[in-house]
């Protein structure tokens, strides 16, 4: 379990998430703009870059986990892959099935995946 309180870790998770989201969004728009990638594929690539910001920020600051990476990294990877699958599925559903914009797809991803990841990371990855 995290050594700090729920609301402090939630606040820190938010700030770590802002950093990871900035990275995710920057990569996403670079890939869907100049590089011409499709939104579902670009969001997977953007996730892979941003997940590193998220892991180290959450391990060292958000949850102040005192242990090594050996315990947290495998669980974090499971949560991250779950988040990635959810991320891809939401983006695909919004942009391909519903025909909505990539902006709406990205908004839906951010509103659903972030809270899910916080709870899984707090109560499992960094317990």
BALOFI-258875 format. One record per residue: residue number from 0; residue in one letter; x, y, z of N, C-alpha, C, CB in turn. Coordinates in steps of 0.02 Angstrom, whole numbers, plus 50000, padded with zeros to 5 digits. Atoms other than C-alpha are relative to their C-alpha. Glycine has a CB too. Layout:
N
<num:NUM; residuo:A; nx:X; ny:Y; nz:Z; cax:X; cay:Y; caz:Z; cx:X; cy:Y; cz:Z; cbx:X; cby:Y; cbz:Z>
...
end
This chain:
127
<num:0; residuo:X; nx:50042; ny:49941; nz:50000; cax:50000; cay:50000; caz:50000; cx:50044; cy:50062; cz:50000; cbx:49952; cby:50000; cbz:50061>
<num:1; residuo:X; nx:49963; ny:49938; nz:50002; cax:50059; cay:50175; caz:49966; cx:50012; cy:50026; cz:50071; cbx:49962; cby:50053; cbz:49958>
<num:2; residuo:X; nx:49983; ny:49973; nz:49934; cax:50145; cay:50259; caz:50112; cx:49969; cy:50069; cz:50011; cbx:50074; cby:50005; cbz:50007>
<num:3; residuo:X; nx:50031; ny:49934; nz:49992; cax:50047; cay:50420; caz:50083; cx:49925; cy:49993; cz:49991; cbx:50029; cby:50051; cbz:49949>
<num:4; residuo:X; nx:50072; ny:50002; nz:50002; cax:49863; cay:50462; caz:50094; cx:49970; cy:50000; cz:49930; cbx:49973; cby:50057; cbz:50037>
<num:5; residuo:X; nx:50036; ny:50007; nz:50064; cax:49734; cay:50434; caz:49958; cx:49999; cy:50066; cz:49961; cbx:49929; cby:49977; cbz:50012>
<num:6; residuo:X; nx:50009; ny:49937; nz:50036; cax:49704; cay:50617; caz:49915; cx:50067; cy:50031; cz:49979; cbx:49961; cby:50050; cbz:50042>
<num:7; residuo:X; nx:49933; ny:49976; nz:50020; cax:49889; cay:50663; caz:49916; cx:50025; cy:49961; cz:49940; cbx:50050; cby:49994; cbz:50060>
<num:8; residuo:X; nx:49978; ny:50040; nz:50058; cax:49927; cay:50518; caz:49801; cx:49958; cy:50015; cz:49939; cbx:49997; cby:49925; cbz:50017>
<num:9; residuo:X; nx:50043; ny:49982; nz:50057; cax:49778; cay:50565; caz:49692; cx:50023; cy:50065; cz:49969; cbx:49926; cby:50005; cbz:50022>
<num:10; residuo:X; nx:49976; ny:49935; nz:50024; cax:49842; cay:50744; caz:49679; cx:50066; cy:49990; cz:49962; cbx:50009; cby:50050; cbz:50059>
<num:11; residuo:X; nx:49936; ny:50012; nz:50032; cax:50018; cay:50684; caz:49639; cx:49992; cy:49960; cz:49935; cbx:50047; cby:49963; cbz:50048>
<num:12; residuo:X; nx:50014; ny:50038; nz:50060; cax:49950; cay:50557; caz:49515; cx:49976; cy:50046; cz:49945; cbx:49948; cby:49945; cbz:50015>
<num:13; residuo:X; nx:50025; ny:49951; nz:50049; cax:49861; cay:50700; caz:49430; cx:50057; cy:50039; cz:49968; cbx:49952; cby:50049; cbz:50033>
<num:14; residuo:X; nx:49944; ny:49963; nz:50027; cax:50022; cay:50799; caz:49411; cx:50046; cy:49956; cz:49959; cbx:50039; cby:50033; cbz:50056>
<num:15; residuo:X; nx:49961; ny:50047; nz:50041; cax:50119; cay:50648; caz:49353; cx:49964; cy:49985; cz:49936; cbx:50015; cby:49934; cbz:50040>
<num:16; residuo:X; nx:50041; ny:50012; nz:50059; cax:49976; cay:50614; caz:49235; cx:50001; cy:50058; cz:49951; cbx:49929; cby:49986; cbz:50021>
<num:17; residuo:X; nx:49995; ny:49941; nz:50044; cax:49985; cay:50791; caz:49168; cx:50064; cy:49996; cz:49959; cbx:49997; cby:50066; cbz:50041>
<num:18; residuo:X; nx:49936; ny:50007; nz:50036; cax:50168; cay:50763; caz:49124; cx:49996; cy:49945; cz:49948; cbx:50058; cby:49986; cbz:50049>
<num:19; residuo:X; nx:50005; ny:50056; nz:50047; cax:50132; cay:50594; caz:49045; cx:49950; cy:50017; cz:49944; cbx:49978; cby:49936; cbz:50036>
<num:20; residuo:X; nx:50050; ny:49981; nz:50050; cax:49979; cay:50665; caz:48956; cx:50028; cy:50050; cz:49950; cbx:49938; cby:50030; cbz:50033>
<num:21; residuo:X; nx:49967; ny:49953; nz:50045; cax:50081; cay:50808; caz:48885; cx:50043; cy:49963; cz:49950; cbx:50042; cby:50051; cbz:50040>
<num:22; residuo:X; nx:49958; ny:50041; nz:50044; cax:50204; cay:50682; caz:48816; cx:49957; cy:49961; cz:49952; cbx:50046; cby:49953; cbz:50041>
<num:23; residuo:X; nx:50045; ny:50040; nz:50042; cax:50064; cay:50569; caz:48752; cx:49968; cy:50043; cz:49945; cbx:49944; cby:49968; cbz:50044>
<num:24; residuo:X; nx:50035; ny:49956; nz:50047; cax:49970; cay:50713; caz:48670; cx:50048; cy:50027; cz:49947; cbx:49966; cby:50057; cbz:50037>
<num:25; residuo:X; nx:49950; ny:49974; nz:50047; cax:50127; cay:50786; caz:48591; cx:50018; cy:49948; cz:49947; cbx:50062; cby:50024; cbz:50037>
<num:26; residuo:X; nx:49982; ny:50054; nz:50047; cax:50177; cay:50620; caz:48515; cx:49940; cy:49983; cz:49955; cbx:50023; cby:49936; cbz:50039>
<num:27; residuo:X; nx:50061; ny:50016; nz:50038; cax:49997; cay:50584; caz:48461; cx:49990; cy:50049; cz:49943; cbx:49939; cby:50000; cbz:50046>
<num:28; residuo:X; nx:50012; ny:49950; nz:50053; cax:49978; cay:50748; caz:48366; cx:50057; cy:50003; cz:49950; cbx:49990; cby:50069; cbz:50032>
<num:29; residuo:X; nx:49944; ny:50003; nz:50047; cax:50151; cay:50735; caz:48291; cx:49990; cy:49943; cz:49950; cbx:50067; cby:49992; cbz:50038>
<num:30; residuo:X; nx:50009; ny:50059; nz:50043; cax:50111; cay:50562; caz:48225; cx:49938; cy:50005; cz:49955; cbx:49996; cby:49938; cbz:50042>
<num:31; residuo:X; nx:50060; ny:49995; nz:50041; cax:49934; cay:50600; caz:48164; cx:50002; cy:50060; cz:49953; cbx:49938; cby:50004; cbz:50044>
<num:32; residuo:X; nx:49993; ny:49941; nz:50043; cax:49986; cay:50767; caz:48088; cx:50054; cy:49989; cz:49948; cbx:50017; cby:50062; cbz:50041>
<num:33; residuo:X; nx:49946; ny:50004; nz:50050; cax:50155; cay:50775; caz:48000; cx:50016; cy:49929; cz:49977; cbx:50062; cby:50031; cbz:50029>
<num:34; residuo:X; nx:49981; ny:50068; nz:50019; cax:50186; cay:50587; caz:48003; cx:49943; cy:49964; cz:49964; cbx:50020; cby:49960; cbz:50061>
<num:35; residuo:X; nx:50057; ny:50028; nz:50036; cax:50010; cay:50546; caz:47938; cx:49975; cy:49932; cz:50025; cbx:50018; cby:49993; cbz:49930>
<num:36; residuo:X; nx:50022; ny:50064; nz:49973; cax:49978; cay:50396; caz:48052; cx:49925; cy:50003; cz:50017; cbx:50040; cby:49982; cbz:50064>
<num:37; residuo:X; nx:50070; ny:50003; nz:49979; cax:49801; cay:50338; caz:48092; cx:49996; cy:50010; cz:50075; cbx:49968; cby:49931; cbz:49979>
<num:38; residuo:X; nx:50006; ny:49987; nz:49928; cax:49736; cay:50391; caz:48264; cx:50006; cy:49938; cz:50045; cbx:49934; cby:50033; cbz:50013>
<num:39; residuo:X; nx:49992; ny:50058; nz:49955; cax:49720; cay:50214; caz:48336; cx:50072; cy:49977; cz:50007; cbx:49958; cby:49942; cbz:49974>
<num:40; residuo:X; nx:49930; ny:50021; nz:49997; cax:49900; cay:50169; caz:48292; cx:50043; cy:50053; cz:50034; cbx:50027; cby:49985; cbz:49928>
<num:41; residuo:X; nx:49962; ny:49946; nz:49969; cax:49968; cay:50339; caz:48343; cx:49990; cy:50002; cz:50075; cbx:49979; cby:50067; cbz:49970>
<num:42; residuo:X; nx:50011; ny:49997; nz:49928; cax:49887; cay:50327; caz:48514; cx:50037; cy:49943; cz:50036; cbx:49925; cby:49995; cbz:50016>
<num:43; residuo:X; nx:49960; ny:50054; nz:49971; cax:49974; cay:50160; caz:48545; cx:50074; cy:50022; cz:50006; cbx:49994; cby:49935; cbz:49958>
<num:44; residuo:X; nx:49931; ny:49977; nz:49999; cax:50143; cay:50235; caz:48499; cx:50010; cy:50054; cz:50053; cbx:50021; cby:50027; cbz:49931>
<num:45; residuo:X; nx:49996; ny:49947; nz:49950; cax:50110; cay:50388; caz:48606; cx:49998; cy:49972; cz:50071; cbx:49942; cby:50051; cbz:49990>
<num:46; residuo:X; nx:50003; ny:50034; nz:49936; cax:50064; cay:50275; caz:48751; cx:50067; cy:49971; cz:50019; cbx:49946; cby:49945; cbz:49999>
<num:47; residuo:X; nx:49936; ny:50032; nz:49986; cax:50228; cay:50182; caz:48738; cx:50053; cy:50050; cz:50022; cbx:50024; cby:49962; cbz:49939>
<num:48; residuo:X; nx:49953; ny:49948; nz:49979; cax:50326; cay:50343; caz:48756; cx:49980; cy:50027; cz:50069; cbx:50002; cby:50057; cbz:49948>
<num:49; residuo:X; nx:50024; ny:49969; nz:49938; cax:50219; cay:50417; caz:48896; cx:50002; cy:49953; cz:50060; cbx:49930; cby:50025; cbz:49990>
<num:50; residuo:X; nx:50002; ny:50047; nz:49945; cax:50215; cay:50258; caz:49000; cx:50064; cy:50002; cz:50042; cbx:49989; cby:49928; cbz:49974>
<num:51; residuo:X; nx:49937; ny:49993; nz:49962; cax:50397; cay:50285; caz:49049; cx:49998; cy:50059; cz:50048; cbx:50058; cby:50007; cbz:49952>
<num:52; residuo:X; nx:50009; ny:49942; nz:49956; cax:50358; cay:50457; caz:49119; cx:49956; cy:49980; cz:50058; cbx:49969; cby:50060; cbz:49960>
<num:53; residuo:X; nx:50047; ny:50021; nz:49949; cax:50214; cay:50380; caz:49213; cx:50031; cy:49953; cz:50052; cbx:49940; cby:49967; cbz:49967>
<num:54; residuo:X; nx:49972; ny:50048; nz:49953; cax:50309; cay:50234; caz:49289; cx:50048; cy:50032; cz:50049; cbx:50037; cby:49944; cbz:49962>
<num:55; residuo:X; nx:49950; ny:49972; nz:49955; cax:50455; cay:50331; caz:49358; cx:49970; cy:50055; cz:50045; cbx:50057; cby:50029; cbz:49960>
<num:56; residuo:X; nx:50033; ny:49949; nz:49959; cax:50347; cay:50477; caz:49417; cx:49958; cy:49969; cz:50055; cbx:49957; cby:50044; cbz:49957>
<num:57; residuo:X; nx:50043; ny:50033; nz:49950; cax:50225; cay:50361; caz:49505; cx:50041; cy:49961; cz:50051; cbx:49951; cby:49954; cbz:49966>
<num:58; residuo:X; nx:49960; ny:50040; nz:49954; cax:50357; cay:50249; caz:49580; cx:50035; cy:50045; cz:50052; cbx:50053; cby:49960; cbz:49961>
<num:59; residuo:X; nx:49959; ny:49960; nz:49956; cax:50464; cay:50387; caz:49652; cx:49963; cy:50057; cz:50035; cbx:50057; cby:50028; cbz:49962>
<num:60; residuo:X; nx:50032; ny:49941; nz:49971; cax:50342; cay:50529; caz:49687; cx:49928; cy:49987; cz:50020; cbx:50003; cby:50057; cbz:49951>
<num:61; residuo:X; nx:50071; ny:50008; nz:49986; cax:50157; cay:50486; caz:49675; cx:49987; cy:49955; cz:50059; cbx:49964; cby:49973; cbz:49939>
<num:62; residuo:X; nx:50013; ny:50049; nz:49948; cax:50160; cay:50333; caz:49785; cx:50058; cy:49990; cz:50047; cbx:49982; cby:49934; cbz:49968>
<num:63; residuo:X; nx:49940; ny:50004; nz:49959; cax:50334; cay:50352; caz:49861; cx:50016; cy:49928; cz:50019; cbx:49992; cby:50043; cbz:50064>
<num:64; residuo:X; nx:49987; ny:50071; nz:49988; cax:50363; cay:50167; caz:49842; cx:50073; cy:49991; cz:50020; cbx:49984; cby:49956; cbz:49938>
<num:65; residuo:X; nx:49932; ny:50007; nz:49974; cax:50515; cay:50120; caz:49946; cx:50037; cy:49940; cz:49972; cbx:49997; cby:49994; cbz:50073>
<num:66; residuo:X; nx:49969; ny:50060; nz:50026; cax:50549; cay:49955; caz:49859; cx:50031; cy:50011; cz:49932; cbx:49950; cby:49944; cbz:49997>
<num:67; residuo:X; nx:49969; ny:49998; nz:50066; cax:50642; cay:49915; caz:49701; cx:49949; cy:49991; cz:49944; cbx:50053; cby:49947; cbz:49995>
<num:68; residuo:X; nx:50042; ny:50007; nz:50060; cax:50576; cay:49902; caz:49526; cx:49977; cy:49929; cz:49990; cbx:50038; cby:50024; cbz:49939>
<num:69; residuo:X; nx:50016; ny:50071; nz:50010; cax:50573; cay:49712; caz:49533; cx:49929; cy:49984; cz:50021; cbx:50049; cby:49956; cbz:50037>
<num:70; residuo:X; nx:50068; ny:50013; nz:49976; cax:50412; cay:49713; caz:49632; cx:49947; cy:50041; cz:49963; cbx:49996; cby:50015; cbz:50074>
<num:71; residuo:X; nx:50051; ny:49956; nz:50029; cax:50323; cay:49860; caz:49552; cx:49995; cy:49997; cz:49924; cbx:50013; cby:50070; cbz:50021>
<num:72; residuo:X; nx:49999; ny:49996; nz:50074; cax:50375; cay:49852; caz:49369; cx:49954; cy:49948; cz:49967; cbx:50070; cby:49991; cbz:49975>
<num:73; residuo:X; nx:50045; ny:50048; nz:50033; cax:50286; cay:49688; caz:49323; cx:49926; cy:50017; cz:50009; cbx:50014; cby:49930; cbz:50027>
<num:74; residuo:X; nx:50070; ny:49983; nz:49989; cax:50123; cay:49743; caz:49403; cx:49982; cy:50064; cz:49961; cbx:49986; cby:50011; cbz:50076>
<num:75; residuo:X; nx:50012; ny:49939; nz:50038; cax:50139; cay:49916; caz:49325; cx:49991; cy:49984; cz:49926; cbx:50057; cby:50049; cbz:50010>
<num:76; residuo:X; nx:50006; ny:50019; nz:50070; cax:50165; cay:49836; caz:49155; cx:49932; cy:49970; cz:49985; cbx:50056; cby:49949; cbz:49981>
<num:77; residuo:X; nx:50066; ny:50028; nz:50010; cax:50005; cay:49736; caz:49175; cx:49947; cy:50055; cz:49998; cbx:49983; cby:49949; cbz:50056>
<num:78; residuo:X; nx:50047; ny:49944; nz:49999; cax:49909; cay:49894; caz:49222; cx:50008; cy:50042; cz:49937; cbx:50010; cby:50043; cbz:50063>
<num:79; residuo:X; nx:49987; ny:49959; nz:50060; cax:49992; cay:49990; caz:49080; cx:49974; cy:49966; cz:49937; cbx:50075; cby:50013; cbz:49993>
<num:80; residuo:X; nx:50026; ny:50035; nz:50059; cax:49949; cay:49856; caz:48952; cx:49924; cy:49999; cz:50000; cbx:50027; cby:49928; cbz:49998>
<num:81; residuo:X; nx:50073; ny:49996; nz:49995; cax:49770; cay:49852; caz:49016; cx:49977; cy:50069; cz:49979; cbx:49977; cby:49984; cbz:50073>
<num:82; residuo:X; nx:50016; ny:49932; nz:50020; cax:49766; cay:50041; caz:49000; cx:50010; cy:50011; cz:49925; cbx:50042; cby:50049; cbz:50038>
<num:83; residuo:X; nx:49987; ny:49993; nz:50072; cax:49841; cay:50029; caz:48826; cx:49945; cy:49968; cz:49959; cbx:50067; cby:49969; cbz:49982>
<num:84; residuo:X; nx:50054; ny:50034; nz:50036; cax:49710; cay:49904; caz:48770; cx:49936; cy:50041; cz:50004; cbx:49988; cby:49930; cbz:50029>
<num:85; residuo:X; nx:50059; ny:49957; nz:49991; cax:49573; cay:50015; caz:48841; cx:50007; cy:50063; cz:49958; cbx:49990; cby:50018; cbz:50075>
<num:86; residuo:X; nx:49985; ny:49941; nz:50039; cax:49655; cay:50165; caz:48760; cx:49987; cy:49988; cz:49925; cbx:50073; cby:50020; cbz:50011>
<num:87; residuo:X; nx:50010; ny:50017; nz:50070; cax:49660; cay:50082; caz:48589; cx:49926; cy:49987; cz:49984; cbx:50042; cby:49938; cbz:49981>
<num:88; residuo:X; nx:50071; ny:50017; nz:50012; cax:49483; cay:50014; caz:48604; cx:49956; cy:50061; cz:49999; cbx:49976; cby:49953; cbz:50053>
<num:89; residuo:X; nx:50040; ny:49939; nz:49998; cax:49410; cay:50182; caz:48651; cx:50013; cy:50042; cz:49938; cbx:50015; cby:50041; cbz:50065>
<num:90; residuo:X; nx:49983; ny:49960; nz:50059; cax:49504; cay:50274; caz:48513; cx:49971; cy:49969; cz:49936; cbx:50076; cby:50008; cbz:49994>
<num:91; residuo:X; nx:50027; ny:50035; nz:50058; cax:49453; cay:50143; caz:48385; cx:49924; cy:50009; cz:49996; cbx:50018; cby:49926; cbz:50001>
<num:92; residuo:X; nx:50073; ny:49995; nz:49998; cax:49271; cay:50146; caz:48440; cx:49976; cy:50070; cz:49982; cbx:49973; cby:49981; cbz:50069>
<num:93; residuo:X; nx:50022; ny:49931; nz:50012; cax:49258; cay:50335; caz:48438; cx:50015; cy:50023; cz:49929; cbx:50035; cby:50047; cbz:50050>
<num:94; residuo:X; nx:49981; ny:49973; nz:50066; cax:49353; cay:50370; caz:48276; cx:49977; cy:49957; cz:49942; cbx:50074; cby:50008; cbz:49997>
<num:95; residuo:X; nx:50017; ny:50045; nz:50056; cax:49313; cay:50216; caz:48171; cx:49926; cy:49982; cz:50002; cbx:50043; cby:49937; cbz:50001>
<num:96; residuo:X; nx:50070; ny:50022; nz:49997; cax:49146; cay:50148; caz:48231; cx:49951; cy:50059; cz:50001; cbx:49988; cby:49958; cbz:50062>
<num:97; residuo:X; nx:50045; ny:49942; nz:49994; cax:49067; cay:50315; caz:48279; cx:50014; cy:50054; cz:49949; cbx:50004; cby:50029; cbz:50069>
<num:98; residuo:X; nx:49982; ny:49950; nz:50050; cax:49159; cay:50417; caz:48148; cx:50012; cy:50070; cz:50029; cbx:49947; cby:50004; cbz:49949>
<num:99; residuo:X; nx:49989; ny:49936; nz:49967; cax:49194; cay:50555; caz:48275; cx:50073; cy:50021; cz:49991; cbx:49981; cby:49996; cbz:50076>
<num:100; residuo:X; nx:49933; ny:49972; nz:50010; cax:49350; cay:50663; caz:48278; cx:50051; cy:49967; cz:50046; cbx:49999; cby:50075; cbz:50011>
<num:101; residuo:X; nx:49946; ny:50025; nz:49958; cax:49518; cay:50610; caz:48347; cx:50003; cy:50039; cz:50065; cbx:50067; cby:50005; cbz:49962>
<num:102; residuo:X; nx:49999; ny:49959; nz:49939; cax:49500; cay:50752; caz:48473; cx:49950; cy:49972; cz:50052; cbx:49982; cby:50073; cbz:49983>
<num:103; residuo:X; nx:50049; ny:50031; nz:49954; cax:49343; cay:50674; caz:48547; cx:50025; cy:49932; cz:50024; cbx:49931; cby:49993; cbz:49965>
<num:104; residuo:X; nx:49972; ny:50064; nz:49981; cax:49428; cay:50505; caz:48546; cx:50053; cy:50008; cz:50054; cbx:50031; cby:49965; cbz:49940>
<num:105; residuo:X; nx:49948; ny:49987; nz:49951; cax:49577; cay:50575; caz:48642; cx:49970; cy:50022; cz:50067; cbx:50049; cby:50052; cbz:49974>
<num:106; residuo:X; nx:50034; ny:49978; nz:49939; cax:49462; cay:50661; caz:48768; cx:49969; cy:49940; cz:50037; cbx:49946; cby:50052; cbz:49984>
<num:107; residuo:X; nx:50030; ny:50060; nz:49969; cax:49367; cay:50498; caz:48799; cx:50053; cy:49956; cz:50031; cbx:49960; cby:49960; cbz:49947>
<num:108; residuo:X; nx:49945; ny:50040; nz:49974; cax:49531; cay:50405; caz:48822; cx:50025; cy:50029; cz:50067; cbx:50059; cby:49997; cbz:49950>
<num:109; residuo:X; nx:49973; ny:49968; nz:49940; cax:49594; cay:50531; caz:48950; cx:49952; cy:49997; cz:50059; cbx:50017; cby:50073; cbz:49985>
<num:110; residuo:X; nx:50050; ny:50001; nz:49946; cax:49432; cay:50534; caz:49051; cx:49987; cy:49931; cz:50028; cbx:49936; cby:50030; cbz:49976>
<num:111; residuo:X; nx:50014; ny:50069; nz:49977; cax:49415; cay:50345; caz:49064; cx:50062; cy:49965; cz:50025; cbx:49967; cby:49960; cbz:49943>
<num:112; residuo:X; nx:49941; ny:50039; nz:49984; cax:49591; cay:50276; caz:49068; cx:50036; cy:50025; cz:50062; cbx:50048; cby:50000; cbz:49940>
<num:113; residuo:X; nx:49963; ny:49973; nz:49944; cax:49669; cay:50394; caz:49196; cx:49972; cy:49979; cz:50069; cbx:50000; cby:50076; cbz:49996>
<num:114; residuo:X; nx:50025; ny:50022; nz:49934; cax:49551; cay:50358; caz:49343; cx:50007; cy:49925; cz:50011; cbx:49927; cby:50020; cbz:50007>
<num:115; residuo:X; nx:49993; ny:50073; nz:49995; cax:49556; cay:50172; caz:49306; cx:50072; cy:49982; cz:50019; cbx:49980; cby:49966; cbz:49933>
<num:116; residuo:X; nx:49930; ny:50013; nz:49986; cax:49746; cay:50173; caz:49306; cx:50020; cy:50021; cz:50071; cbx:50044; cby:50036; cbz:49950>
<num:117; residuo:X; nx:49984; ny:49979; nz:49932; cax:49755; cay:50272; caz:49469; cx:49980; cy:49947; cz:50051; cbx:49965; cby:50066; cbz:50016>
<num:118; residuo:X; nx:50024; ny:50049; nz:49951; cax:49651; cay:50147; caz:49564; cx:50039; cy:49934; cz:49996; cbx:49926; cby:49986; cbz:49989>
<num:119; residuo:X; nx:49962; ny:50062; nz:50007; cax:49741; cay:49996; caz:49493; cx:50072; cy:50008; cz:50025; cbx:50001; cby:49977; cbz:49927>
<num:120; residuo:X; nx:49931; ny:49990; nz:49977; cax:49912; cay:50071; caz:49526; cx:50003; cy:50010; cz:50076; cbx:50029; cby:50060; cbz:49965>
<num:121; residuo:X; nx:49998; ny:49988; nz:49928; cax:49872; cay:50130; caz:49702; cx:49989; cy:49936; cz:50040; cbx:49947; cby:50051; cbz:50019>
<num:122; residuo:X; nx:50019; ny:50058; nz:49960; cax:49793; cay:49969; caz:49760; cx:50033; cy:49935; cz:49978; cbx:49927; cby:49991; cbz:49998>
<num:123; residuo:X; nx:49968; ny:50061; nz:50022; cax:49897; cay:49844; caz:49662; cx:50074; cy:50011; cz:49981; cbx:49963; cby:49970; cbz:49942>
<num:124; residuo:X; nx:49931; ny:49993; nz:50024; cax:50053; cay:49903; caz:49570; cx:50048; cy:50025; cz:50054; cbx:50001; cby:50048; cbz:49942>
<num:125; residuo:X; nx:49955; ny:49969; nz:49951; cax:50126; cay:50010; caz:49710; cx:49975; cy:49989; cz:50072; cbx:50006; cby:50074; cbz:49986>
<num:126; residuo:X; nx:50027; ny:50014; nz:49933; cax:50044; cay:49930; caz:49861; cx:50055; cy:49988; cz:50050; cbx:49955; cby:49939; cbz:49999>
end
